[in-house]
Amino acid sequence: AAQLDVSRETMRKLETYVGLVETWQPRVNLVSPASFADIWMRHIWDSAQLVPHLPCGAPRVVDVGSGAGFPGLVLAILTDAECHLVESDQKKAIFLSTVIRECGLTAIVHNHRVESLPCLEAAIITARALAPLDRLLPLLATQLRSGTRCLFLKGAQAKAELAALGRPANLTWRLHPSLTNPDGSVIDMLVS
């Protein structure tokens, strides 16, 4: 809360969200059991570190492979962004809808595979632990257009994943150090 300067109401929404993850975890594998004990650092703060990278206003954010809602639901709670959560697993999509309802959010859940969706015209696309970049970018082909910015939370393999891409003419990127993982990075990628 201190890092992000959030209100009590926002903090209550984050606490409700964490409580719902805890309640649903035994029925739906939302996060690894080992990481649940440190959910605030490993999942909430890890997702929240994207907030300063979002443009001003209320951009349309598409979170792909949302799973338990990291980072999409955290961004929906912390910002005015129009968040679309793409999750193909029906149980996880129901969980996401439950959090949206319980926290009074306006996010939208798409219970589909991202490659089957028409372009959602996102300003920002996020993904966390979905796939290596060489597999992720083809999945996002229908969503990527000139001006789309991607924010991918990656671990120690970020540089290797970028190297495997070569230098596509329509992509530029920067690496930002992760605030939660000394070996991790946020890949900030722009489609031209």
Phi, psi and chi 1 to 4 in degrees:
 res  aa     phi    psi   chi1   chi2   chi3   chi4
   1 ALA       -  -42.3      -      -      -      -
   2 ALA   -66.1  -39.6      -      -      -      -
   3 GLN   -61.2  -37.4  -70.0  -78.4  -12.4      -
   4 LEU  -101.2   -8.5  -65.2  169.5      -      -
   5 ASP    55.8   53.0 -168.3   28.3      -      -
   6 VAL   -91.9  154.7  -61.9      -      -      -
   7 SER   -75.5  167.3   68.0      -      -      -
   8 ARG   -63.1  -38.1  -85.8  179.5  -84.1 -175.5
   9 GLU   -62.8  -43.2  178.9 -173.9   -7.3      -
  10 THR   -64.9  -41.5  -60.8      -      -      -
  11 MET   -62.2  -38.8 -164.1   62.8 -155.5      -
  12 ARG   -62.7  -39.6  -83.9 -166.8  -61.2  -87.9
  13 LYS   -64.2  -41.7  -72.2  179.7 -177.8 -179.2
  14 LEU   -63.6  -40.3  -71.3  169.4      -      -
  15 GLU   -65.9  -40.2  -70.6  166.3  -12.6      -
  16 THR   -60.9  -44.5  -62.5      -      -      -
  17 TYR   -58.9  -49.5  176.9   23.8      -      -
  18 VAL   -61.4  -40.0  168.2      -      -      -
  19 GLY   -61.7  -38.7      -      -      -      -
  20 LEU   -68.7  -37.9  -72.6  165.2      -      -
  21 VAL   -59.7  -45.5  171.8      -      -      -
  22 GLU   -62.4  -42.1 -176.1  174.1   22.5      -
  23 THR   -66.7  -41.5  -59.6      -      -      -
  24 TRP   -83.2  -21.7  -79.0   63.1      -      -
  25 GLN   -52.0  -42.5 -179.1   67.4   20.5      -
  26 PRO   -64.1  -27.5  -22.0   32.8      -      -
  27 ARG   -94.0  -34.0  -65.4 -175.0  -51.6 -110.2
  28 VAL  -130.3  123.7 -179.0      -      -      -
  29 ASN   -71.2   93.8 -174.4   25.3      -      -
  30 LEU   -91.1  -43.7  -63.6  168.6      -      -
  31 VAL  -136.6  158.8  -62.3      -      -      -
  32 SER   -65.2  139.9   74.0      -      -      -
  33 PRO   -55.6  -34.4  -25.5   34.1      -      -
  34 ALA   -66.7  -31.8      -      -      -      -
  35 SER   -88.4  -13.7   72.4      -      -      -
  36 PHE   -63.4  -36.0 -175.0   78.4      -      -
  37 ALA   -59.9  -25.4      -      -      -      -
  38 ASP  -117.6   39.1 -163.8   19.4      -      -
  39 ILE   -59.0  -34.6 -167.5  168.8      -      -
  40 TRP   -65.9  -40.1  -73.5   96.9      -      -
  41 MET   -84.1  -49.8  179.2   63.2   83.1      -
  42 ARG   -71.2  -27.6  -67.2  -86.9  -51.5  -88.2
  43 HIS  -121.3  -51.6  -60.6  -69.7      -      -
  44 ILE   -69.3  -57.2  -57.8  -65.2      -      -
  45 TRP   -66.3  -36.8  178.5 -128.9      -      -
  46 ASP   -58.7  -42.6 -170.0   51.8      -      -
  47 SER   -70.7  -41.7  -61.5      -      -      -
  48 ALA   -64.7  -23.1      -      -      -      -
  49 GLN   -63.6  -11.9   71.6  178.1  -52.3      -
  50 LEU   -79.1  -19.0  -65.0 -177.6      -      -
  51 VAL   -51.9  -48.1  170.4      -      -      -
  52 PRO   -64.9  -16.5  -18.3   28.0      -      -
  53 HIS   -87.9   -7.7  -60.6  -71.5      -      -
  54 LEU   -80.5  144.9  -63.0 -178.3      -      -
  55 PRO   -69.6  160.2   21.3  -27.6      -      -
  56 CYS   -64.6  162.1  -65.9      -      -      -
  57 GLY    89.9 -150.5      -      -      -      -
  58 ALA  -123.7   76.3      -      -      -      -
  59 PRO   -69.3  155.5   29.9  -36.6      -      -
  60 ARG   -83.3  119.5 -179.8  174.2  -68.5  173.3
  61 VAL  -111.0  129.9  174.2      -      -      -
  62 VAL  -113.1  116.6  173.0      -      -      -
  63 ASP   -99.3  118.2 -178.2   37.0      -      -
  64 VAL  -100.1  134.7 -179.5      -      -      -
  65 GLY    66.4   48.2      -      -      -      -
  66 SER   -59.3  -32.7  -69.5      -      -      -
  67 GLY    56.7 -113.1      -      -      -      -
  68 ALA   -84.7    0.6      -      -      -      -
  69 GLY   102.2   14.7      -      -      -      -
  70 PHE  -102.1  118.7  -55.5  114.3      -      -
  71 PRO   -97.0   -5.0   34.3  -35.6      -      -
  72 GLY   -54.3  -49.5      -      -      -      -
  73 LEU   -68.7  -35.2  -77.0  176.9      -      -
  74 VAL   -62.7  -42.5  174.2      -      -      -
  75 LEU   -65.4  -37.3  -62.9  176.9      -      -
  76 ALA   -64.3  -35.1      -      -      -      -
  77 ILE   -75.0  -38.7  -68.4  169.7      -      -
  78 LEU   -90.0  -16.2  -65.2  176.2      -      -
  79 THR  -133.4  176.7   72.2      -      -      -
  80 ASP   -94.1   11.0  -67.7  -29.6      -      -
  81 ALA   -60.9  146.6      -      -      -      -
  82 GLU   -85.1  102.5  176.9 -171.1  -34.7      -
  83 CYS   -98.6  129.2  -66.5      -      -      -
  84 HIS  -114.5  125.4  -67.8 -105.0      -      -
  85 LEU  -108.4  119.7  -49.3  171.3      -      -
  86 VAL  -104.8  116.5  180.0      -      -      -
  87 GLU  -144.5  120.9  176.3   51.9   55.6      -
  88 SER   -81.2  -23.4   62.4      -      -      -
  89 ASP   -76.9  120.9 -178.1  -74.5      -      -
  90 GLN   -62.8  -41.4 -174.3  173.7   18.3      -
  91 LYS   -63.0  -41.1  -71.1  179.4 -176.6  176.5
  92 LYS   -69.1  -36.1  -70.1  177.6 -178.4  175.2
  93 ALA   -64.0  -38.5      -      -      -      -
  94 ILE   -65.1  -41.1  -68.1  168.5      -      -
  95 PHE   -59.4  -47.2  167.2   77.2      -      -
  96 LEU   -58.5  -43.9  -64.8  170.2      -      -
  97 SER   -63.2  -36.2  -64.8      -      -      -
  98 THR   -64.5  -45.2  -58.8      -      -      -
  99 VAL   -62.4  -42.7  174.3      -      -      -
 100 ILE   -58.3  -45.6  -70.3  166.5      -      -
 101 ARG   -66.7  -48.6 -175.9 -179.5   64.6 -107.7
 102 GLU   -66.3  -30.7  -65.8  -67.1  -40.5      -
 103 CYS   -96.3   -2.5  -68.3      -      -      -
 104 GLY    67.1   38.7      -      -      -      -
 105 LEU   -92.6  165.1  -54.2  175.7      -      -
 106 THR  -109.9   13.8   57.7      -      -      -
 107 ALA   -63.8  158.3      -      -      -      -
 108 ILE  -120.0  132.4  -61.0  165.1      -      -
 109 VAL  -100.3  132.1  177.0      -      -      -
 110 HIS  -113.5  105.8  -59.1  -88.7      -      -
 111 ASN   -85.5   70.1 -174.6 -156.3      -      -
 112 HIS  -148.2  167.8  -62.6  -77.3      -      -
 113 ARG   -79.5  141.2  -63.9 -174.6   60.1   80.2
 114 VAL   -60.0  -34.6   68.3      -      -      -
 115 GLU   -70.5  -12.8   58.7  -89.6   33.3      -
 116 SER   -95.3   -5.1   70.1      -      -      -
 117 LEU   -88.9  145.9  -72.0  174.3      -      -
 118 PRO   -68.7  166.8   24.8  -31.8      -      -
 119 CYS   -60.3  126.1 -177.3      -      -      -
 120 LEU   -91.1    2.5  -62.7  172.3      -      -
 121 GLU    53.4   51.2  -60.9 -175.1   21.4      -
 122 ALA   -76.3  142.0      -      -      -      -
 123 ALA   -78.3  -36.0      -      -      -      -
 124 ILE  -130.9  135.9  -57.6  -73.3      -      -
 125 ILE  -118.2  130.7  -64.4  176.3      -      -
 126 THR  -118.4  154.2   62.9      -      -      -
 127 ALA  -157.5  146.8      -      -      -      -
 128 ARG  -141.8  118.9 -179.8  176.5 -176.9 -106.4
 129 ALA    59.7   34.4      -      -      -      -
 130 LEU   -92.4  -53.6 -179.6   59.6      -      -
 131 ALA  -166.2  158.5      -      -      -      -
 132 PRO   -62.3  155.1  -16.4   25.4      -      -
 133 LEU   -55.2  -38.6  -71.5  173.4      -      -
 134 ASP   -66.7  -20.1   61.6  -13.7      -      -
 135 ARG   -99.0  -31.5  -69.7 -161.0  -20.5 -111.3
 136 LEU   -68.0  -48.1  178.7   58.7      -      -
 137 LEU   -60.2  -42.2  -68.4  173.5      -      -
 138 PRO   -61.6  -33.9  -26.5   35.7      -      -
 139 LEU   -63.7  -31.1  -67.0  175.5      -      -
 140 LEU   -90.4    4.0  -61.5  176.0      -      -
 141 ALA   -49.7  -42.9      -      -      -      -
 142 THR   -73.3  -16.8   58.5      -      -      -
 143 GLN   -93.9  -20.1  -58.0  -57.9  -40.3      -
 144 LEU   -86.8  127.3  -60.8  175.3      -      -
 145 ARG  -141.8  168.1   56.0 -170.1  173.3   83.7
 146 SER   -56.7  128.2 -179.2      -      -      -
 147 GLY    97.2  -12.1      -      -      -      -
 148 THR   -68.8  135.8  -57.6      -      -      -
 149 ARG  -113.9  134.8 -169.2  166.4  157.9 -147.3
 150 CYS  -113.3  136.1  -59.5      -      -      -
 151 LEU  -121.8  105.4  -63.9  170.7      -      -
 152 PHE  -111.3  123.0  -59.5  134.0      -      -
 153 LEU   -83.1  119.1  -69.0  154.8      -      -
 154 LYS  -129.9  157.3  -67.3  -72.1 -175.7  176.9
 155 GLY   -93.1 -147.0      -      -      -      -
 156 ALA   -65.0  -17.7      -      -      -      -
 157 GLN   -90.1    7.7  -62.1  -58.7  -47.5      -
 158 ALA   -54.9  -49.3      -      -      -      -
 159 LYS   -64.4  -39.6  -70.5 -179.7 -177.6  175.5
 160 ALA   -65.5  -38.7      -      -      -      -
 161 GLU   -64.9  -40.3  -71.7 -175.9   33.5      -
 162 LEU   -66.1  -41.1  -73.5  167.8      -      -
 163 ALA   -61.8  -36.8      -      -      -      -
 164 ALA   -66.3  -22.5      -      -      -      -
 165 LEU   -75.5  -21.7  -73.1 -179.8      -      -
 166 GLY    75.8 -142.6      -      -      -      -
 167 ARG  -130.1   75.3  -83.7  -74.8  176.4 -168.1
 168 PRO   -58.2  135.8  -19.0   29.3      -      -
 169 ALA   -63.0  -26.6      -      -      -      -
 170 ASN   -95.5    7.7   66.8  -31.1      -      -
 171 LEU  -125.9  135.4  -62.1  176.0      -      -
 172 THR  -127.3  152.9   56.8      -      -      -
 173 TRP  -151.6  160.0   56.5   75.4      -      -
 174 ARG  -132.5  151.9  -68.9  177.8  -67.8  165.7
 175 LEU  -107.0  131.2  -77.7  178.2      -      -
 176 HIS  -111.3  135.8  -56.5  -74.3      -      -
 177 PRO   -64.5  140.0   13.9  -18.5      -      -
 178 SER   -66.8  142.8  171.1      -      -      -
 179 LEU   -85.7   -8.9  -60.0  177.1      -      -
 180 THR  -118.8  -14.4   61.4      -      -      -
 181 ASN  -137.9  112.8  177.0   -6.2      -      -
 182 PRO   -60.0  -22.7   15.1  -22.6      -      -
 183 ASP   -95.3   -5.9  -62.5  -36.6      -      -
 184 GLY   -95.5  169.6      -      -      -      -
 185 SER  -146.5  158.5  -61.3      -      -      -
 186 VAL  -104.8  119.1  174.4      -      -      -
 187 ILE   -87.4  120.2  -62.9  176.6      -      -
 188 ASP  -108.2  102.5 -172.9  -16.4      -      -
 189 MET  -116.8  136.0 -174.9  174.9  -75.3      -
 190 LEU  -118.3  132.9 -178.7   64.7      -      -
 191 VAL   -93.7  129.3  179.6      -      -      -
 192 SER  -108.8      -   56.4      -      -      -
